[in-house]
Amino acid sequence: MDITSSSDDKENGGEECKLGVDEISLILAFLSWNEILNARVSKKWQEAAKLTTVPDTKERFHEGDEYHGVYIRNQDAVNALGWLSDALPRLDGLIFRGSRFTSTRTVDYIQQRFPELRHLTLSGTDLSGFQPSIFLFRYLISLDLTENEELEWDLESLSGLPNLQSLETYENRSMTGNLQSLRVLKDSLVSLSLHSCQNLTGNLMVLADFPYLQRIDIRQTNVTGDIREIRSKDFVSINKLFLGDGIYGSCFFDRIDDVPGIMKAAHNLMKKPTVVYNNGLMYLREDSLQFYHALEGMPDPPFWVESVYAGPRQGWKFTNHATGGDCETQWSEPAPLVTDEGYDKYVKESIRVNKNVKFFRGFTEPPTHEEYLDLCRDAGDPFDRRIPLRFY
């Protein structure tokens, strides 16, 4: 028997379906959204489709990004939302990616038609002004507002989305707010990207006790903080962390003596699986009292810091990123034993690490200016100058 046949079609030779609307709805819940549409062959099945919570739909684009929901590709599809909402009002998600909205009321219409959406992507839709309907989707767990530079909203608006797990707001230049407003999402937030939201303020440590937060991207924002404040019990679930210039120790440092503390905090973070920590690179700012310029024709001072990996062992070093321009590595953990897994790899990679320690051999941190001049004198003056190097 064809279970999609209905009493509605019996007069046309079909066989009556004895399943109830609720039972049919349970069956449809195992199908994709377009399969459900195709199964609406009678009034009973149409009613069942309206009751069906459509399974999570995933759309992968050529860049490799994966989105949740039905992809609304063009304006014609936007115009068909009314029909789609009548057929599948409990759709799981909608993706508007580069679909320029021709009406300022489009988001209002979407919210009225699909109040139970769990995923909403409004990327590059040219939204402008304040769109309060965005924050009325009570069941929303992911919201993507990337590349809407004129969309005006504040982080406080997220209080209307109590179940939100993922927020993407790249280049929301008109967005304002303080990270403190995210406290209402402490027990739900998993992924947070506020990249290039220059009006965003607050302190990084506001997010430190979010138990499920795995990803943070606050590059090119006005969020402040100090990497040295991070303790082992903070950011317990983090696996990707991208910090901006406002976080001391994320990109630069003012004092060489600050680096061990910075790298200890970074090491605690990088011990967690797959953590990305600004590629582990930092530099001494030029306005630091400890900064000086290289002597012409001689190696640059090693005012950069980068992470070092040799097998299972992690550490860090000062470097000028030139051949032979590394200082001695400062290891964050002891060397593995001969019997430990990865020991052979450690030995092999340690040789590679030490091979680039030449000009600054014996130094674990940048030499003072006087020490640097002495090193240059010992190396010889390539220009055969007769004036003592201390005058340069």
N, C-alpha and C positions, 0 to 999 in steps of 0.2 A: 504494500500500500504506500502511496506517495503521501508523506505526512504533511506536505504543504497544500494538499487539496482541502477544500472547505465546503461546508454546506452551501455557501454562497455560490459555489460553482457546480453544485449537484445537478442543477437543471441542464448544465452544459456537458453532462456525462462524467463529471468528477465524482470522487468518492468522499463522503463526509469525514472530516477530521474530528476525532473524538477528544483530542487534547484541549484543555482549557487555555485561556489566554495567558494565565500565569505560568503554566507549564511550557507553553511555546516560548515565552519570554526567557525562561531558563535555558532553553535550547539555543536561542539566538545569542545569548551572552557568550557563547563559545565561538562566534563567528566575527569576522572583521566588519567594519562599518559598511563597506560596499557590498559584502555578501548579505548583510542584513537587509539592505535596500532591495537587493534582487529577490529576497525571500518574501517580500511583501506582496503576495499574489492574491490576497483576499482581505476583506475587512477585518477578519479575526487576526490575521497575521500582521496587518497594519497596526491594529490596536496593541498587539503584543510587542511590536517594534518600538512603540512609544513608551512602553514600560521598561524596556531593556536598557540596562546600564552598559553602554558600548565599551568593549574592552580597550585597553590602552593601545593606541595606534602610534607607530613610530615612523618617522620620515627622515631618511638620511640624504644629505645634500653632497654635492661633489667635493666640498671642502672637507668632508669627513664629519661635519657636525650632525648630531642626531637630535631631532625635535620630537615632541609628543603631540599628536593631534592630526586632524585632517588638514592637508595643505590647501589653502584657498589661493589659487595661483594667479587670478586676474580679477578685473572688475566684474566680469560676467559671473564669476563664482561668488563674488561679494553680493551681487544682486540676487543670487539664488539662495541666500541664507534663510529667507523666510520659508521656502519650500523644504529646505534641509531640516530646519528646526521643527516643522510640522511632522516630518517623517521620523526624525531621531532627536527628540528634545533632550535626551540624556547622553548626548555625545560627550566623550571624555575630554577632548581637547581640540583647539583650532589653531592653525598656524597662518598668520599673515606676515609674509616675509618679502618686503619690497613692494607690497601691494599698497600703492598710494591711495589713502582714503579720500574720496571726493566730497564726503559730507562730514561735518563736525559731529554729527549725531550717530555715526556708525557704531562707536563703542557702546553708546546707550542701547542701540538696537540689539547688539550682540548680547549684552547683559540681560536684556528683557527676554530674549529668545532662548538663551542657553544659561540659565542661572546656576546650573549645577556643574559647570565646567571645572575641571581639575587642572588643566594645562592651557595656558594662553600665551601665544607668541605674537607680539605686535612690533616686530623688528623692521625698522626703516619704513614706517608707514606715514611719516611726516605729520605725526600728531603734534598739535600745538595748544597752548593754553592749558588750563586745568581740566582734566577729564575724570570727574569723580566716579563715574560708573566703573572704572578700572578696579576700584577698591571696594566694590560691592559683591564680588564673587567669593562668597563665604567659604566655598569648598576648594578654592584654588590652592594647589600645592607647588606650581611652578609658574613664574611670570617673567617674560622676556620683553624688555622695553628698549633694547639696544638701538642706537642710532636714531633717536628722536630728540634732537638738540633743542627744540622749542617746546617740548612738553614740560609744563610747569607743575611740579608737585613736590611735596615734602615727605621725608621718611616717616613722619607721624601718621601719614595716610595708611601705612601698612598695618595699623591696628585693626583695620577692617578685614584683614586676611589672616585670621588666627592660625590657619593650618599651613601657611606658606613654608616650603622647604627649600626652594631654589629661586634666587632673584638675580637677574642679569640686567644691568643698566648701563652698559658701555656707551660713553659719549652722550649721557643725559646732562648736557651742560646747563640746563635751566633747573635741574633738580637741586633742592636745598635740604638741609637737615643735619642732625647730629647722630652719631652712632648710638647714642644713648636710647634713641627712639626704637632701636631694634631689640631692646630688652623684652618687648612683648612677644618676640618670636624665639626666645631663648630655648624652649623645649621642642622646637620644630625645625629650625633653620639648619640646612645641610650644606648648601652652596651659596656663596655671596660674592658677586662681582660688581664692584662700583667703579671700575676703571674709567678714568677720564671724566669723573664728576667733580669738577674743580670747586664747587660750592659746598662739598661735603666736609664736615668738621668732626671733632671728637677725638677720643683717645683709643688706641688699639686695644688696650687692656679691658675695655668694656665688653669685648667679645671673648675674653679668656676662659670664662666658665661655661660657655655654650657646649653642652655635652655631645651634640651630634654634628657640630660644624666641621666639615672636612676641607672646604676650599674657601680661601679668602683672597680677593684681588682688590687692593686699594691703591694701585699705582695712579699717579697723577691726580691725587686728591689732596686736601688740606688736613688729613688725619695725622695726628702727632703720636709720639710715644718713644720709648727707649727699649731696644731689643734686650737690654740687660735686665729688665724687669720681668721677663718671661721665666717662669719656673717650670720644673718637670711636671707638675700637676696641672699646668695651664694648657689649653688647646689640646685636650686629650685625644681628639679624633682627627686632628688636622693631618692632611696629606699633601695639600698644595697651598703655599703661602707666598703671595706676591705683595711686597710692601713698597710704599712710596718714599720719596725723599724726606718726608716729615718724620719718619721713624728713624731715630738716631741709631746708627749701626747697621742699617739696611743697605745703604749705598756709600756712606762716607763716615769718617771719624775726624775729630778735631785734635785728639791727643793720642800719641802712640801707646801710652800707658792704658788707654781704654780698650785696646784691641783684645787682650786676653779675656776680659769679661764678656765682650761682645761675642767672641768666638765660642766661649763656653755655652752661652745661651743658644747660639746657632747650632752647636754640636748636639745639645739636648733635643732640638727640633729635628735635626737631620737623622737622629737615631730612629725616629718613627718611619714607617714604611713610605717610600716614594715621595718624601717631602721635597718640594722645589723651593729653595730659599734664595731668590734673586741670583741664582747661579753661583752663590758663594763669593761674589766679588765686591770689594770695597776699596776706597781710596782716601788718602789724606787730603783734606781740602787745602786749596792754595792760600787761604787766609789764615791758616794755622801758624802759630808761632814756631812750630817745628819744621815747617816746609822751607825748602831751599831748591834752587834750580841747579840743573846739572852743569858741570864745567864743559865748555865746548870741546867736542871730540871725545868725551869720556862717557861711560854708562850713566844712564839716568838713575837717580836715587830710587830705592825699592819702596815706593810709597803706595803700592797696591797690596791688597791681601786677597788670597784665594785659598779655597779648600784643597786639601791633598788627600788622595785615596791610594792606598797600597794594600791590595787584598782586602782583608776584613778591617784593617786599621785605618782610622781617620785622623786627620790633623789639619794644619794650616801653615801658611808661610807668607812672608813679605816678599814681593817680587817687583821687578820693573817690566816684566813681560818680554824681556829680550833674552837672547841666547847667553847663558852664563850669568843671568841677572837675578837669581834667586838667593834669598837668605836660607839659613838652615831651617828645616821643618820643625815646627812645634807640634808634637803629637798629643792628641786629646785622650788617648788610651794606650795602655801598655802593648808592647809587641806580642804577637801570638807565639805560643810555644811550638816547638818542632812537631809535636804530636797533634797540634790543632788543625782543623780543616782550614784550608786556604793559606797555609804557611808558605808553601812553594810560590804561590802567586804573590804573596807579600814580599818575599825576598827578591823576586824578579822585578817587581814594580818599584821597590825601594831603590834599586840600582838606577832605574830611570829617573826617579825623583832627585836623587843626590847628584846625578850627572850634570844638572844645570846649576849647581852651586859652585861658582868659580870666583867671580870678582868679590863677592861678599861672604866668602867662606869664613866660618867662625862667628858670624853675626846671626843672631836669632831675631833681631829687629833692625830697622834702618839705622845706619851709623849717624852720629851727630854730624853737623857741617864740618867741624874740624877733623873728625875721623874720616869723613868722605874725602877731604882734601889730602889727607895723609895717604889714603888708598890710591888716589890719582897720582900722587908724587911717586909712590912705590911702583906704580904701573908704568911710569914714564910719561913725559909730555909729548904728545904726538906732533906738536907744533914747534918743539925745540925752543920754548920760551925761556928767557933767563930770569924773569921776575918770579919770586917765590909764589907758589900756587895759592897761598893763603890770601893774597890780594885780589884773587879773581872771584 
